[in-house]
């Protein structure tokens, strides 16, 4: 049986047990034990499991599956496949339609029986729930820090960082107030960004303004 391996390490989850080397070795050992022919191991390094679009390794594996004779896919852990239940279930459904097998080593499950499919759905739901809980905690911390004028993330237009606290930047706040006035007059984001760029007004990072970056800046103010 010919299979593809997939491994991933997230940029915000630094766990030694999920290192790429460990995952790859576990997959090779499993294939040898189960007499599976490992054709290729695709990897995504430092990519969040919440987004498929940025995972070139994942997309490469999908493309290979569609164009080559492969019997299945194997991962070290179900969570390495992704963090969104809808994405994982969708992927497993596609494998099932194409009559391809799926193996998750750590959980010791596969898609060959109904119990395995049920367990996969449950574990995927738990993974997604855990990620959302962590995200909500991070948002709560950021909101609390912002309320107390403490540094809480990337540089924010209108504020400067000084000794771990946020200090109001009066020059930048003049620009913020001006943008608000223009918006009240019905001027679009694109036109406002063009005006600022023509006048040489720089973004927080010293670059030019775009309608999207201007909109995001104003959301924080």
N, C-alpha and C positions, 0 to 999 in steps of 0.2 A: 504494500500500500504506500503510495507516494503522498507525502504531507508537506505543508509549509509551516514554519514556525513564526511566531510574532512576539516581540519583546518590546517593553516600553518603560521608561523612567520619567516620572513627572518632574517638572522644574520646581514644584513646591512640595514635593514629598521626598525627602532625603532619608530613605530607609535602606540600610545596607542589605537587608534581606531581599530587596527588590532590585539589586544592581543588575545591569545588563549581562555581565559575565555569569552571575549566578543563574539567571533565567535561561541563558543560552545553554549552559552546562546541564541544567535540569532537563531541558527539552531533548538534548542529545542523549542523555542517559535513559530517558523514558523511551525514546525511539529505538534505542538499542535493545532495551528490555522487551519491548512489545513487537520487535521485528518490523519497524516502520522505516521507510526510506525517506530521510529528511533531505528535501531538494534544496531549500533555501530558508534562511532566517531573516525576516524583515525586522527592522528596529526603528524606533522613534526615541531620540535622546533629548531629554529636557522638554517634553511636550505634554501639556495637560490632556488628560483623558476626556475632558468635557467637550473638546472640539475635534471633529474629524477633519475639517478643512485644512488645518495646519499640519496634519500628520502624514507626511510624504511616504513613510514606510508603510503605514496602513493602506494608503491609496495604491501603493505599488503592489502590495499583496492582493488587493481586490482585482487589480488589472491582470495580474498573473493568473488568478483563479478563473477569470473569464476567458482567457485566451490559451491556457495550457491544460493538459490532462493531469489534474491533481485530485486526489481522493479525499483530502481533508486538511484541517488546520489545527494546530496545537499551540497552547499557551501555558505558561507556568501557573498563572492565576487569572481568574475571570476578570478581576479588576484591571489587569494589564490590557485587556481588550478595549476597555472604555469605562467611563464613569456615569454615563447616561443610560438608563435602562432602555429607553426607546431605541438608541443606537445599537446596543448589544442584542436586543430581541430582534431588531430588524436584520442584523447581520446573521444571526442564527437561523432566522426564517429563510433567508436567501440560501444558506447552505443546505437547509432541509429540502427546499424546492429543487435544488440542483443535485440532490442526493449525495451530498458531501458530508463527511463526518467532522465532528468537533470534539476536541479533548482539552480539558482543563486539569492539569496535573495536581496542583495543590488541593483542590476540592475533590479530586478523584471522581469527576463526573464527565459525561459525554451526552451527545444528543441522540443516541441510539434508542433510548427508551423514554417513556412518559415521565418517569420519576426523575430522570436526569434533567429533562427539560423544565420540570416544575422547580427543581432545586436551583437551576440557573436563573429562572425568573425571580425567585425569592432573594437570592444573593445579589442579583443586579439591583433590585429595589433597595436593599440595605445599603449597598455601595453608594447609590445616588442620594439616599437620605443622609448618610454620613457627610458627604461632600457639601450638601446644602446647609447642614447644621454648622459646619466649619465656616462656610462663607458668611452665614448670618452672624456668627460670633465676630468675625473680622469686621463686618459692617458696623456692628454695635460699638466695637472699640474705636473705629474711625470716627463715628458720630460723636462719641464721648470726648475724644481728643479735640475734635473740631470745635465743640461747644466750649472747651476750656482753653482754646487758642494754643494747643500743643501740636507739634509736628505729627502728622498722621499718615503721610504717604508721599507721593511725588510733589514736586513744586507746584504751588497753586498761584495762578495769576491774581495779583492784588495783595499778596502776602509774601514776606521774606522770612527765612529761617534765622533765628538768633538764639543761640544757647538752648536749643531744644524747644523753643517757643515760636509762635507765629507773630510777626510784627507787621502791622499794616503798612503797605507801600502806597503812599498818597498819589504818586504820579500814575501808577497803574489803576488806582481807583477812579481817577479822573477819566481814564479811557473806558472803564466799566460803566460809569455813569453816562458817558457820551453814547455808548452802544445802546444802553437802555432807552435813552431819549430817541435815538434813531429808530429803534424797534417800535416804539410807541407811535411814531409817524408812519409806520408801515414799510420801512426800508428793509429789504431782504438781507439775509446773512451773507450772501455772495457779494452784494453791492457794498455792504459795510466792510467786509474783509478787503475788497479792492481799494476802498478809500484809505484804510489803515496802512495797507502796503504802499500805496502811492505817497503817503506822508512819512513813510519810513518808521512807522510804529512796529516794533518787534514783539514777537510772542515771548513767553516766559523763557523759552530756551534759545531765544535770539534768532528765530527763524521767521518766515513770512506767515501770514494768516491764510487759512482756508475756511470756507463756510462751515465745514464740519468741526474744525478745531475751535473756531470762534463760538459755535453753539455749545460745545462741551465745556468751554471755559466759563461761559455765562451760567451754565447749570450749577456750577460750584459757587456762584455769587448771586 
